[in-house]
Amino acid sequence: MEMLVAIVAADRVKGLVDGLVAKKIPVTEISSEGGFLKKGNTTLVMGIEEGDKEALEAVFQREVAGKNPGQGHGGHLFYLDLEDGFRI
């Protein structure tokens, strides 16, 4: 299991969350502030199994990186390996 933290530009969050939910990838949205992307942003936290990684990356690429190419970063995705973890 891996834990992912995504910091996403505020204008790209809805499409990303909708895409993740459609792929049955659970996501928690956390209100956040800061200058990480030099504009408004949202932090998303997800716990995924290895088999979900490709689907998640496809949604992230389509909904975040694919929007307005060449106009700066739309988000950052961080993978955190977990020794132990389980879904309840």
MIDRENGU-889206 format. One record per atom (N, C-alpha, C, O, CB): residue number from 1; x, y, z; chain. Coordinates in steps of 0.05 Angstrom, whole numbers. Glycine has a CB too. Layout:
# MIDRENGU-889206
@pos:NUM u:X v:Y w:Z unit:A
...
# end
This chain:
# MIDRENGU-889206
@pos:1 u:17 v:-24 w:0 unit:A
@pos:1 u:0 v:0 w:0 unit:A
@pos:1 u:18 v:25 w:0 unit:A
@pos:1 u:39 v:25 w:12 unit:A
@pos:1 u:-19 v:0 w:24 unit:A
@pos:2 u:9 v:45 w:-14 unit:A
@pos:2 u:23 v:70 w:-15 unit:A
@pos:2 u:4 v:92 w:-7 unit:A
@pos:2 u:-20 v:91 w:-12 unit:A
@pos:2 u:35 v:75 w:-42 unit:A
@pos:3 u:15 v:113 w:6 unit:A
@pos:3 u:-1 v:137 w:12 unit:A
@pos:3 u:9 v:158 w:-7 unit:A
@pos:3 u:33 v:162 w:-11 unit:A
@pos:3 u:3 v:145 w:42 unit:A
@pos:4 u:-9 v:172 w:-19 unit:A
@pos:4 u:-3 v:194 w:-37 unit:A
@pos:4 u:-13 v:220 w:-26 unit:A
@pos:4 u:-34 v:221 w:-15 unit:A
@pos:4 u:-14 v:188 w:-65 unit:A
@pos:5 u:3 v:240 w:-30 unit:A
@pos:5 u:-5 v:267 w:-23 unit:A
@pos:5 u:-2 v:283 w:-49 unit:A
@pos:5 u:19 v:284 w:-61 unit:A
@pos:5 u:13 v:279 w:0 unit:A
@pos:6 u:-24 v:296 w:-57 unit:A
@pos:6 u:-23 v:313 w:-81 unit:A
@pos:6 u:-30 v:341 w:-73 unit:A
@pos:6 u:-49 v:346 w:-59 unit:A
@pos:6 u:-44 v:302 w:-102 unit:A
@pos:7 u:-14 v:360 w:-82 unit:A
@pos:7 u:-19 v:388 w:-78 unit:A
@pos:7 u:-27 v:398 w:-106 unit:A
@pos:7 u:-11 v:398 w:-124 unit:A
@pos:7 u:5 v:404 w:-66 unit:A
@pos:8 u:-52 v:407 w:-108 unit:A
@pos:8 u:-63 v:413 w:-134 unit:A
@pos:8 u:-74 v:441 w:-135 unit:A
@pos:8 u:-86 v:451 w:-116 unit:A
@pos:8 u:-86 v:392 w:-141 unit:A
@pos:9 u:-70 v:454 w:-158 unit:A
@pos:9 u:-81 v:481 w:-162 unit:A
@pos:9 u:-111 v:480 w:-158 unit:A
@pos:9 u:-125 v:462 w:-168 unit:A
@pos:9 u:-74 v:492 w:-190 unit:A
@pos:10 u:-122 v:500 w:-144 unit:A
@pos:10 u:-150 v:500 w:-137 unit:A
@pos:10 u:-169 v:497 w:-161 unit:A
@pos:10 u:-190 v:485 w:-159 unit:A
@pos:10 u:-157 v:526 w:-122 unit:A
@pos:11 u:-161 v:508 w:-184 unit:A
@pos:11 u:-178 v:507 w:-207 unit:A
@pos:11 u:-178 v:479 w:-221 unit:A
@pos:11 u:-193 v:475 w:-240 unit:A
@pos:11 u:-170 v:528 w:-227 unit:A
@pos:12 u:-162 v:460 w:-211 unit:A
@pos:12 u:-161 v:434 w:-223 unit:A
@pos:12 u:-170 v:411 w:-205 unit:A
@pos:12 u:-170 v:388 w:-212 unit:A
@pos:12 u:-132 v:428 w:-232 unit:A
@pos:13 u:-178 v:419 w:-181 unit:A
@pos:13 u:-186 v:398 w:-161 unit:A
@pos:13 u:-211 v:383 w:-168 unit:A
@pos:13 u:-212 v:359 w:-166 unit:A
@pos:13 u:-189 v:412 w:-134 unit:A
@pos:14 u:-232 v:398 w:-176 unit:A
@pos:14 u:-258 v:384 w:-181 unit:A
@pos:14 u:-255 v:362 w:-202 unit:A
@pos:14 u:-265 v:340 w:-197 unit:A
@pos:14 u:-278 v:405 w:-190 unit:A
@pos:15 u:-243 v:368 w:-224 unit:A
@pos:15 u:-240 v:347 w:-245 unit:A
@pos:15 u:-223 v:324 w:-235 unit:A
@pos:15 u:-229 v:301 w:-242 unit:A
@pos:15 u:-227 v:359 w:-269 unit:A
@pos:16 u:-203 v:329 w:-219 unit:A
@pos:16 u:-186 v:308 w:-209 unit:A
@pos:16 u:-201 v:290 w:-189 unit:A
@pos:16 u:-201 v:266 w:-192 unit:A
@pos:16 u:-161 v:319 w:-195 unit:A
@pos:17 u:-215 v:302 w:-170 unit:A
@pos:17 u:-231 v:287 w:-151 unit:A
@pos:17 u:-253 v:271 w:-165 unit:A
@pos:17 u:-257 v:248 w:-158 unit:A
@pos:17 u:-243 v:306 w:-129 unit:A
@pos:18 u:-267 v:283 w:-183 unit:A
@pos:18 u:-288 v:269 w:-198 unit:A
@pos:18 u:-276 v:245 w:-213 unit:A
@pos:18 u:-288 v:223 w:-213 unit:A
@pos:18 u:-301 v:288 w:-218 unit:A
@pos:19 u:-252 v:248 w:-225 unit:A
@pos:19 u:-240 v:227 w:-240 unit:A
@pos:19 u:-231 v:204 w:-221 unit:A
@pos:19 u:-233 v:181 w:-228 unit:A
@pos:19 u:-216 v:237 w:-255 unit:A
@pos:20 u:-220 v:211 w:-198 unit:A
@pos:20 u:-212 v:191 w:-178 unit:A
@pos:20 u:-236 v:175 w:-168 unit:A
@pos:20 u:-234 v:150 w:-165 unit:A
@pos:20 u:-197 v:204 w:-155 unit:A
@pos:21 u:-257 v:189 w:-161 unit:A
@pos:21 u:-281 v:176 w:-151 unit:A
@pos:21 u:-292 v:157 w:-172 unit:A
@pos:21 u:-301 v:135 w:-166 unit:A
@pos:21 u:-303 v:197 w:-143 unit:A
@pos:22 u:-292 v:165 w:-198 unit:A
@pos:22 u:-302 v:148 w:-219 unit:A
@pos:22 u:-285 v:123 w:-222 unit:A
@pos:22 u:-296 v:102 w:-229 unit:A
@pos:22 u:-301 v:163 w:-246 unit:A
@pos:23 u:-260 v:124 w:-215 unit:A
@pos:23 u:-242 v:100 w:-216 unit:A
@pos:23 u:-242 v:85 w:-189 unit:A
@pos:23 u:-226 v:67 w:-185 unit:A
@pos:23 u:-213 v:109 w:-223 unit:A
@pos:24 u:-260 v:94 w:-171 unit:A
@pos:24 u:-262 v:82 w:-144 unit:A
@pos:24 u:-236 v:83 w:-128 unit:A
@pos:24 u:-229 v:65 w:-113 unit:A
@pos:24 u:-270 v:52 w:-147 unit:A
@pos:25 u:-222 v:106 w:-131 unit:A
@pos:25 u:-199 v:111 w:-115 unit:A
@pos:25 u:-207 v:130 w:-93 unit:A
@pos:25 u:-215 v:153 w:-98 unit:A
@pos:25 u:-175 v:123 w:-132 unit:A
@pos:26 u:-206 v:122 w:-67 unit:A
@pos:26 u:-215 v:139 w:-46 unit:A
@pos:26 u:-195 v:163 w:-42 unit:A
@pos:26 u:-171 v:160 w:-44 unit:A
@pos:26 u:-216 v:123 w:-19 unit:A
@pos:27 u:-207 v:186 w:-37 unit:A
@pos:27 u:-191 v:210 w:-35 unit:A
@pos:27 u:-202 v:228 w:-12 unit:A
@pos:27 u:-227 v:230 w:-9 unit:A
@pos:27 u:-190 v:226 w:-62 unit:A
@pos:28 u:-184 v:240 w:3 unit:A
@pos:28 u:-192 v:259 w:23 unit:A
@pos:28 u:-182 v:286 w:16 unit:A
@pos:28 u:-158 v:289 w:10 unit:A
@pos:28 u:-182 v:250 w:52 unit:A
@pos:29 u:-199 v:306 w:15 unit:A
@pos:29 u:-191 v:333 w:8 unit:A
@pos:29 u:-187 v:349 w:33 unit:A
@pos:29 u:-204 v:350 w:51 unit:A
@pos:29 u:-213 v:346 w:-10 unit:A
@pos:30 u:-164 v:363 w:35 unit:A
@pos:30 u:-158 v:379 w:58 unit:A
@pos:30 u:-153 v:407 w:49 unit:A
@pos:30 u:-138 v:413 w:31 unit:A
@pos:30 u:-132 v:368 w:73 unit:A
@pos:31 u:-168 v:426 w:62 unit:A
@pos:31 u:-164 v:454 w:55 unit:A
@pos:31 u:-135 v:462 w:63 unit:A
@pos:31 u:-126 v:454 w:84 unit:A
@pos:31 u:-185 v:472 w:70 unit:A
@pos:32 u:-122 v:476 w:45 unit:A
@pos:32 u:-95 v:484 w:51 unit:A
@pos:32 u:-89 v:512 w:40 unit:A
@pos:32 u:-103 v:521 w:21 unit:A
@pos:32 u:-75 v:464 w:40 unit:A
@pos:33 u:-69 v:524 w:50 unit:A
@pos:33 u:-60 v:550 w:41 unit:A
@pos:33 u:-30 v:549 w:38 unit:A
@pos:33 u:-17 v:532 w:49 unit:A
@pos:33 u:-68 v:573 w:60 unit:A
@pos:34 u:-20 v:566 w:22 unit:A
@pos:34 u:9 v:567 w:20 unit:A
@pos:34 u:18 v:575 w:-8 unit:A
@pos:34 u:2 v:578 w:-26 unit:A
@pos:34 u:21 v:541 w:27 unit:A
@pos:35 u:44 v:579 w:-11 unit:A
@pos:35 u:55 v:588 w:-36 unit:A
@pos:35 u:68 v:566 w:-52 unit:A
@pos:35 u:84 v:572 w:-69 unit:A
@pos:35 u:74 v:609 w:-31 unit:A
@pos:36 u:61 v:541 w:-46 unit:A
@pos:36 u:74 v:519 w:-59 unit:A
@pos:36 u:72 v:520 w:-89 unit:A
@pos:36 u:91 v:516 w:-104 unit:A
@pos:36 u:64 v:492 w:-49 unit:A
@pos:37 u:48 v:526 w:-99 unit:A
@pos:37 u:43 v:529 w:-128 unit:A
@pos:37 u:41 v:559 w:-136 unit:A
@pos:37 u:34 v:565 w:-159 unit:A
@pos:37 u:18 v:514 w:-136 unit:A
@pos:38 u:46 v:576 w:-118 unit:A
@pos:38 u:45 v:605 w:-122 unit:A
@pos:38 u:17 v:615 w:-129 unit:A
@pos:38 u:13 v:636 w:-141 unit:A
@pos:38 u:63 v:613 w:-144 unit:A
@pos:39 u:-3 v:599 w:-120 unit:A
@pos:39 u:-31 v:607 w:-123 unit:A
@pos:39 u:-48 v:589 w:-105 unit:A
@pos:39 u:-37 v:573 w:-91 unit:A
@pos:39 u:-41 v:605 w:-153 unit:A
@pos:40 u:-74 v:593 w:-105 unit:A
@pos:40 u:-91 v:576 w:-88 unit:A
@pos:40 u:-88 v:547 w:-94 unit:A
@pos:40 u:-85 v:539 w:-117 unit:A
@pos:40 u:-121 v:584 w:-91 unit:A
@pos:41 u:-88 v:530 w:-73 unit:A
@pos:41 u:-85 v:502 w:-77 unit:A
@pos:41 u:-101 v:485 w:-57 unit:A
@pos:41 u:-111 v:496 w:-38 unit:A
@pos:41 u:-55 v:494 w:-75 unit:A
@pos:42 u:-103 v:460 w:-62 unit:A
@pos:42 u:-116 v:441 w:-45 unit:A
@pos:42 u:-98 v:417 w:-42 unit:A
@pos:42 u:-84 v:409 w:-61 unit:A
@pos:42 u:-144 v:432 w:-57 unit:A
@pos:43 u:-98 v:405 w:-18 unit:A
@pos:43 u:-82 v:381 w:-13 unit:A
@pos:43 u:-101 v:357 w:-13 unit:A
@pos:43 u:-122 v:357 w:1 unit:A
@pos:43 u:-67 v:383 w:14 unit:A
@pos:44 u:-94 v:336 w:-28 unit:A
@pos:44 u:-109 v:311 w:-29 unit:A
@pos:44 u:-92 v:289 w:-17 unit:A
@pos:44 u:-68 v:288 w:-22 unit:A
@pos:44 u:-118 v:305 w:-58 unit:A
@pos:45 u:-105 v:271 w:-1 unit:A
@pos:45 u:-91 v:248 w:10 unit:A
@pos:45 u:-105 v:223 w:1 unit:A
@pos:45 u:-130 v:222 w:2 unit:A
@pos:45 u:-90 v:250 w:41 unit:A
@pos:46 u:-90 v:204 w:-9 unit:A
@pos:46 u:-101 v:179 w:-19 unit:A
@pos:46 u:-85 v:155 w:-9 unit:A
@pos:46 u:-60 v:157 w:-7 unit:A
@pos:46 u:-103 v:179 w:-50 unit:A
@pos:47 u:-98 v:133 w:-4 unit:A
@pos:47 u:-84 v:108 w:2 unit:A
@pos:47 u:-91 v:89 w:-20 unit:A
@pos:47 u:-115 v:83 w:-25 unit:A
@pos:47 u:-92 v:97 w:30 unit:A
@pos:48 u:-71 v:78 w:-35 unit:A
@pos:48 u:-77 v:61 w:-57 unit:A
@pos:48 u:-61 v:35 w:-56 unit:A
@pos:48 u:-40 v:34 w:-43 unit:A
@pos:48 u:-71 v:76 w:-84 unit:A
@pos:49 u:-71 v:15 w:-69 unit:A
@pos:49 u:-57 v:-10 w:-73 unit:A
@pos:49 u:-41 v:-7 w:-98 unit:A
@pos:49 u:-46 v:10 w:-115 unit:A
@pos:49 u:-77 v:-34 w:-74 unit:A
@pos:50 u:-21 v:-24 w:-102 unit:A
@pos:50 u:-3 v:-22 w:-125 unit:A
@pos:50 u:-19 v:-23 w:-151 unit:A
@pos:50 u:-11 v:-9 w:-170 unit:A
@pos:50 u:17 v:-46 w:-125 unit:A
@pos:51 u:-40 v:-38 w:-153 unit:A
@pos:51 u:-55 v:-40 w:-178 unit:A
@pos:51 u:-71 v:-15 w:-185 unit:A
@pos:51 u:-79 v:-13 w:-208 unit:A
@pos:51 u:-75 v:-63 w:-175 unit:A
@pos:52 u:-74 v:3 w:-166 unit:A
@pos:52 u:-88 v:28 w:-171 unit:A
@pos:52 u:-70 v:51 w:-182 unit:A
@pos:52 u:-80 v:71 w:-191 unit:A
@pos:52 u:-102 v:38 w:-146 unit:A
@pos:53 u:-44 v:46 w:-181 unit:A
@pos:53 u:-25 v:68 w:-187 unit:A
@pos:53 u:-28 v:78 w:-216 unit:A
@pos:53 u:-28 v:102 w:-221 unit:A
@pos:53 u:3 v:58 w:-182 unit:A
@pos:54 u:-31 v:60 w:-235 unit:A
@pos:54 u:-33 v:67 w:-263 unit:A
@pos:54 u:-58 v:84 w:-268 unit:A
@pos:54 u:-57 v:104 w:-283 unit:A
@pos:54 u:-32 v:43 w:-281 unit:A
@pos:55 u:-81 v:75 w:-257 unit:A
@pos:55 u:-106 v:90 w:-261 unit:A
@pos:55 u:-104 v:118 w:-248 unit:A
@pos:55 u:-113 v:137 w:-260 unit:A
@pos:55 u:-129 v:74 w:-248 unit:A
@pos:56 u:-92 v:120 w:-225 unit:A
@pos:56 u:-89 v:145 w:-211 unit:A
@pos:56 u:-72 v:164 w:-228 unit:A
@pos:56 u:-79 v:187 w:-232 unit:A
@pos:56 u:-78 v:142 w:-183 unit:A
@pos:57 u:-50 v:154 w:-238 unit:A
@pos:57 u:-32 v:171 w:-253 unit:A
@pos:57 u:-45 v:180 w:-279 unit:A
@pos:57 u:-40 v:203 w:-288 unit:A
@pos:57 u:-6 v:156 w:-260 unit:A
@pos:58 u:-61 v:163 w:-292 unit:A
@pos:58 u:-75 v:171 w:-316 unit:A
@pos:58 u:-95 v:194 w:-310 unit:A
@pos:58 u:-97 v:213 w:-326 unit:A
@pos:58 u:-90 v:147 w:-328 unit:A
@pos:59 u:-109 v:192 w:-288 unit:A
@pos:59 u:-129 v:213 w:-281 unit:A
@pos:59 u:-113 v:239 w:-275 unit:A
@pos:59 u:-121 v:260 w:-283 unit:A
@pos:59 u:-146 v:204 w:-257 unit:A
@pos:60 u:-92 v:236 w:-259 unit:A
@pos:60 u:-76 v:260 w:-252 unit:A
@pos:60 u:-65 v:273 w:-277 unit:A
@pos:60 u:-66 v:298 w:-280 unit:A
@pos:60 u:-52 v:252 w:-233 unit:A
@pos:61 u:-54 v:257 w:-296 unit:A
@pos:61 u:-43 v:268 w:-320 unit:A
@pos:61 u:-64 v:283 w:-337 unit:A
@pos:61 u:-59 v:305 w:-347 unit:A
@pos:61 u:-31 v:246 w:-337 unit:A
@pos:62 u:-88 v:271 w:-339 unit:A
@pos:62 u:-110 v:283 w:-355 unit:A
@pos:62 u:-121 v:308 w:-342 unit:A
@pos:62 u:-124 v:328 w:-355 unit:A
@pos:62 u:-132 v:262 w:-359 unit:A
@pos:63 u:-126 v:307 w:-316 unit:A
@pos:63 u:-141 v:328 w:-302 unit:A
@pos:63 u:-123 v:351 w:-291 unit:A
@pos:63 u:-133 v:373 w:-286 unit:A
@pos:63 u:-157 v:317 w:-280 unit:A
@pos:64 u:-98 v:345 w:-287 unit:A
@pos:64 u:-80 v:365 w:-275 unit:A
@pos:64 u:-59 v:374 w:-295 unit:A
@pos:64 u:-57 v:397 w:-302 unit:A
@pos:64 u:-67 v:354 w:-249 unit:A
@pos:65 u:-42 v:355 w:-303 unit:A
@pos:65 u:-20 v:362 w:-321 unit:A
@pos:65 u:-29 v:369 w:-349 unit:A
@pos:65 u:-17 v:386 w:-362 unit:A
@pos:65 u:0 v:339 w:-323 unit:A
@pos:66 u:-51 v:357 w:-358 unit:A
@pos:66 u:-61 v:362 w:-385 unit:A
@pos:66 u:-76 v:387 w:-389 unit:A
@pos:66 u:-82 v:395 w:-412 unit:A
@pos:66 u:-78 v:339 w:-393 unit:A
@pos:67 u:-83 v:401 w:-368 unit:A
@pos:67 u:-98 v:426 w:-370 unit:A
@pos:67 u:-79 v:449 w:-374 unit:A
@pos:67 u:-60 v:452 w:-359 unit:A
@pos:67 u:-116 v:430 w:-345 unit:A
@pos:68 u:-84 v:465 w:-394 unit:A
@pos:68 u:-68 v:489 w:-399 unit:A
@pos:68 u:-38 v:484 w:-400 unit:A
@pos:68 u:-22 v:495 w:-384 unit:A
@pos:68 u:-73 v:510 w:-378 unit:A
@pos:69 u:-29 v:466 w:-418 unit:A
@pos:69 u:0 v:460 w:-419 unit:A
@pos:69 u:16 v:485 w:-424 unit:A
@pos:69 u:8 v:503 w:-439 unit:A
@pos:69 u:5 v:440 w:-441 unit:A
@pos:70 u:40 v:486 w:-412 unit:A
@pos:70 u:57 v:509 w:-415 unit:A
@pos:70 u:51 v:533 w:-397 unit:A
@pos:70 u:65 v:553 w:-399 unit:A
@pos:70 u:57 v:518 w:-443 unit:A
@pos:71 u:30 v:530 w:-381 unit:A
@pos:71 u:23 v:553 w:-363 unit:A
@pos:71 u:29 v:547 w:-334 unit:A
@pos:71 u:14 v:555 w:-316 unit:A
@pos:71 u:-7 v:559 w:-366 unit:A
@pos:72 u:51 v:533 w:-329 unit:A
@pos:72 u:60 v:528 w:-302 unit:A
@pos:72 u:49 v:502 w:-291 unit:A
@pos:72 u:34 v:488 w:-305 unit:A
@pos:72 u:50 v:551 w:-284 unit:A
@pos:73 u:57 v:496 w:-267 unit:A
@pos:73 u:50 v:470 w:-255 unit:A
@pos:73 u:21 v:471 w:-245 unit:A
@pos:73 u:12 v:491 w:-235 unit:A
@pos:73 u:69 v:464 w:-232 unit:A
@pos:74 u:7 v:449 w:-249 unit:A
@pos:74 u:-20 v:446 w:-240 unit:A
@pos:74 u:-21 v:431 w:-214 unit:A
@pos:74 u:-41 v:431 w:-200 unit:A
@pos:74 u:-37 v:433 w:-260 unit:A
@pos:75 u:1 v:417 w:-207 unit:A
@pos:75 u:2 v:402 w:-182 unit:A
@pos:75 u:27 v:386 w:-180 unit:A
@pos:75 u:43 v:383 w:-198 unit:A
@pos:75 u:-22 v:384 w:-181 unit:A
@pos:76 u:30 v:375 w:-156 unit:A
@pos:76 u:52 v:357 w:-150 unit:A
@pos:76 u:41 v:332 w:-136 unit:A
@pos:76 u:23 v:335 w:-119 unit:A
@pos:76 u:73 v:372 w:-131 unit:A
@pos:77 u:51 v:309 w:-143 unit:A
@pos:77 u:42 v:284 w:-131 unit:A
@pos:77 u:66 v:271 w:-118 unit:A
@pos:77 u:87 v:266 w:-130 unit:A
@pos:77 u:30 v:266 w:-154 unit:A
@pos:78 u:62 v:264 w:-92 unit:A
@pos:78 u:83 v:252 w:-76 unit:A
@pos:78 u:74 v:224 w:-67 unit:A
@pos:78 u:52 v:221 w:-57 unit:A
@pos:78 u:89 v:269 w:-51 unit:A
@pos:79 u:91 v:204 w:-71 unit:A
@pos:79 u:86 v:177 w:-62 unit:A
@pos:79 u:101 v:172 w:-36 unit:A
@pos:79 u:125 v:177 w:-34 unit:A
@pos:79 u:94 v:156 w:-84 unit:A
@pos:80 u:87 v:161 w:-16 unit:A
@pos:80 u:99 v:154 w:9 unit:A
@pos:80 u:95 v:125 w:14 unit:A
@pos:80 u:72 v:115 w:17 unit:A
@pos:80 u:87 v:171 w:32 unit:A
@pos:81 u:117 v:109 w:14 unit:A
@pos:81 u:115 v:80 w:19 unit:A
@pos:81 u:106 v:76 w:48 unit:A
@pos:81 u:117 v:88 w:67 unit:A
@pos:81 u:141 v:66 w:13 unit:A
@pos:82 u:88 v:57 w:52 unit:A
@pos:82 u:79 v:50 w:79 unit:A
@pos:82 u:87 v:22 w:85 unit:A
@pos:82 u:83 v:3 w:70 unit:A
@pos:82 u:48 v:53 w:81 unit:A
@pos:83 u:100 v:19 w:108 unit:A
@pos:83 u:106 v:-8 w:118 unit:A
@pos:83 u:81 v:-23 w:124 unit:A
@pos:83 u:78 v:-46 w:116 unit:A
@pos:83 u:124 v:-6 w:143 unit:A
@pos:84 u:64 v:-11 w:139 unit:A
@pos:84 u:39 v:-23 w:148 unit:A
@pos:84 u:16 v:-5 w:141 unit:A
@pos:84 u:17 v:19 w:143 unit:A
@pos:84 u:39 v:-29 w:178 unit:A
@pos:85 u:-6 v:-17 w:132 unit:A
@pos:85 u:-30 v:-1 w:126 unit:A
@pos:85 u:-52 v:-20 w:118 unit:A
@pos:85 u:-46 v:-42 w:107 unit:A
@pos:85 u:-25 v:19 w:104 unit:A
@pos:86 u:-76 v:-13 w:124 unit:A
@pos:86 u:-99 v:-30 w:116 unit:A
@pos:86 u:-123 v:-12 w:114 unit:A
@pos:86 u:-124 v:10 w:126 unit:A
@pos:86 u:-103 v:-53 w:137 unit:A
@pos:87 u:-142 v:-21 w:99 unit:A
@pos:87 u:-168 v:-7 w:96 unit:A
@pos:87 u:-188 v:-19 w:115 unit:A
@pos:87 u:-189 v:-44 w:118 unit:A
@pos:87 u:-178 v:-7 w:67 unit:A
@pos:88 u:-204 v:-3 w:126 unit:A
@pos:88 u:-224 v:-12 w:145 unit:A
@pos:88 u:-251 v:-11 w:131 unit:A
@pos:88 u:-272 v:-18 w:143 unit:A
@pos:88 u:-225 v:4 w:171 unit:A
# end
